[in-house]
Amino acid sequence: MVIKRVDEKGELIVETKTGDIQVDYHTAPASLEVAVQNTKGDTTVNLANLTTTKKTDEEVNGTIGAGENSMHIKSYSGSIGIK
């Protein structure tokens, strides 16, 4: 699943049992809460100014700015890429 030209406003929730997830932001987020979980697969989160609170092979959590908007991504089997 590829989601392109995403706007950071509001809440973005994406979950898949099997398959890759790619999220491409239109412009760099300025105020975003990030929560990414991946049970099996590669995870790459490449967002400017992300302050991570947790970063493991299976989970990436953090905030950009005040975290007024949110992104929750979850995959049970597949790669996740966020930029």
N, C-alpha and C positions, 0 to 999 in steps of 0.2 A: 504494500500500500504506500503510495507516494502522495504526500500533501504538500503542494507548492504554494508559494506566495502567501503564507500564513500571516495574518495580522494578530498582534499580541492581545488585542482587546478581549476581555471576558475570560471564558474558560474553554480550554481545548482538552477533550478526553478521547484517547484512542486506545483500544484494547484488541488484541488478536491472540488466538490460541496458537496458530501456526502461520508463519509468514513474516516477511521483513516489513519494517515501518521506517519511512523516511519523511522527516518534517523539515521543510525549508522555509524560514521566515523571510518575508518580503523586505523588511528592514530589521536591523538589530533591535531586539527587545530592550526597553528601558526600565520596565517594572514587571517582573515575572517571577512567580514561584514555580520551580521545576521539580517534578517527581517522576523518575523513570525507573521501572522495574523490568528486569529481563531474566527469566529463569534459565534459559539455555540459548546462547548466541552472543555475538559481539555487540557492545554498546559503545557508541561514540557520541558525546555531547560536546559540540564545539560552538559555544555561545560567548560572545564578548562580555566581560564584566560579571561572569557567573561566580558567585561565592558559594562554594560547595560546603554542605554540612555533613554529607556522607557520600563517599565515592568508593564503591567496590566493583567487582566484576558483574554483580547482579543488580546493583542499585546506585543511582545517582540522584541526590537531592541537593537543592540549593536555591539561591535567590539572586535575582538581578534587581537592583534598586530596592524599592519598598515592597515589591512582590504583590502589587495590586491586582494583577491578572494571574492566571494559572494554566499550567500545562501538565497533564497526567498521562503518561504513556506506559503501557504494560504489554509485554509479550511473553508467552510461555515457551515459544520455540521460534527463534528467528532473530535476525540482526536489527538493531535500532540505530538510526543515525539522525542527529538533530543539528541543524546549523542555521 
